[in-house]
Amino acid sequence: MTPTHILLLIGGYFLLLLVISYFTGKNDSNVDFFKAGKKSPWYLVAFGMVGASLSGVTFISVPGWVEASQFSYMQVVMGYFLGYLITAYVLLPIYYKQNVTSIYEYLDDRFGFVSYKVGAISFFISRVLGAAFRLFLVAIVLQQFVFDELNIDFKVTVTISILLIWIYTFKGGIKTIVWTDTLQTLFMLISVSLSIYFILDQLDWTFTEFLASEEFTAYSKTIFIDDFLAKGHLIKSFLGGMFITICMTGLDQDMMQKNLTCSTLKDAQKNMVSFSIVLVVVTFVFMLLGVLLFIYAGKNGIDLPLMDGKPKSDLLFPQIALKSNLGIAVAVTFMLGLIAAAYSSADSALTSLTTSFCVDFLGIEKKPESNQKFIRKITHVGMSIMLIIVVIAFKYILDTNVIDGLLQVAGYTYGPLLGLFAFGILTNYKVKDHYVWIIALLSVSIVYILGKIPSEYLGGYIIGYELLPLNGLLTFIGLWIIRQKKAFKA
């Protein structure tokens, strides 16, 4: 598949998204941009959220991680499932009761102005970095397999990618994204299914023969309980996954903004539960694909692709899909799946960042109504430019598997949110609001220092995903110290 063919495919795909954007963005109102008029069908939101949650990170990085970690990631995914249930039945009722546009408005009502801003800033940093991680992964694939051959600079690749997202989201916002995410999820699932089918055909295996093979067994260890000191131990992974989901979904404006477009709490809960079941199954399928990729590479003498002179497991799937002998069908479905997976999370991230900045920092609802739409559009442009800068910076500083890096960052940035919401839900105390930013800063700093301690100084214990709950616990303890005796009255 030549770079020209890939560019034509990308162009056709975005033309389809623009058609959807045209019909969903006709109103161009802030109500539709932020809440989709609260008329989204729950099943449509649930299906679209699968693609938004998986993103390009899962599409490429999870299969590429299998050789190093086998199926240990499923321990994290099972923790995700419990986290989704907690989100559905603990957090969603709070958001619907208060009828919020930004979920961090809860912190303003519960604790005060400073707590509200700390929560909003924590999300903002988290989502900028998370969206940049995802966009970076897609950009390096496009760069390696398309734009390098056309002598186009990486900075141009990133700028074009985000510009395309801006074009189809700037009017409809979340109303457009609910529909485009559904289409993108469909493309992604078709892509991974066809990739598995064609690789099995090349290996002359049926699916059951693949599962029964010695090659599969060598990669398929899922439960790791031998060494509690190791990063991938079952308990640490499961609890880490649970808290990651509570934070990266339940306390994240990006993911909750989609849920809040449902007309009722009951519909939003049905969306969350059904989505969580499908997500577990789909993630397992991606890991099966990862095993097939490494088996196929081994049998055909395909080495890990190099990026800046270093082997990059994230690039194995695109290398095999675009450069091997699997045929044009795999190449086409891979590119459609990659683009769909990447942009289904990036477009909603851009919209949620715009929403959060407008509501949480600019107080758009308090501005003159005649200026609100202009403020939203200017903010949307600003968020796009910021993402371009951060993604380009990642090329020079990122040295880890993308999904591992994404989960590590979550441990630092979502901790204050976890502590604030937990304290607000589990206690009746108010706090000395003006000290909250100090508590949040100290918590993140302590956890960052702990995360950098070499394992030999901890008796061989390797700190992993438990950084996030530890960060939340430290924030909770800090809030307890600055609590006021006066109880909060709902």
Number of C-alpha atoms within 10 A of each C-alpha: 16 12 15 13 12 19 15 11 16 15 13 12 15 18 14 14 23 20 12 18 23 16 11 24 23 11 13 15 17 21 16 22 27 27 23 26 17 17 14 23 15 24 18 16 25 28 24 25 28 28 30 28 20 23 30 30 27 24 31 30 26 28 29 29 24 24 18 10 15 20 24 22 22 21 22 25 24 18 23 26 23 20 25 26 19 17 22 22 15 13 19 22 17 15 20 18 9 12 13 15 22 24 28 27 22 20 21 17 14 23 21 18 15 17 28 24 19 21 30 25 20 18 26 22 15 21 24 19 20 22 24 23 24 25 26 26 27 25 26 20 19 23 21 18 19 20 20 15 12 11 9 12 11 18 16 14 21 22 18 14 18 21 15 17 21 20 13 24 26 23 25 27 31 34 26 26 30 27 19 26 29 22 20 31 24 18 21 27 21 15 24 21 14 15 23 19 16 15 21 19 13 11 13 11 14 12 12 8 12 18 14 11 11 11 14 17 13 11 22 19 13 14 17 17 13 10 11 15 17 17 16 24 20 23 17 22 25 25 22 27 28 24 30 29 24 25 26 25 19 25 23 25 27 28 19 23 24 26 30 30 25 25 17 16 19 15 19 26 22 14 22 25 19 15 21 23 14 14 22 16 11 18 20 17 16 24 26 22 26 27 25 24 25 25 19 17 18 11 9 11 9 16 14 19 18 13 13 8 7 10 13 18 26 27 23 24 26 21 21 22 23 21 15 15 13 16 13 14 15 25 24 18 21 26 23 21 25 28 25 31 31 29 27 30 29 28 27 28 24 26 28 29 24 27 28 24 21 22 20 23 13 15 12 19 13 9 11 9 10 8 10 17 17 11 15 24 15 13 19 24 15 12 19 19 14 12 23 22 14 17 24 20 14 15 16 9 8 12 11 12 17 24 22 15 14 19 19 17 20 22 28 24 23 28 29 34 29 27 25 25 21 15 24 20 13 8 12 17 20 21 25 16 18 13 14 26 16 12 19 27 13 17 24 24 14 14 19 16 9 12 19 9 12 13 14 9 9 11 9 12 15 19 19 20 27 21 25 30 24 21 27 29 20 22 28 24 15 21 24 16 12 17 17 15 10 10 12 15 8 6
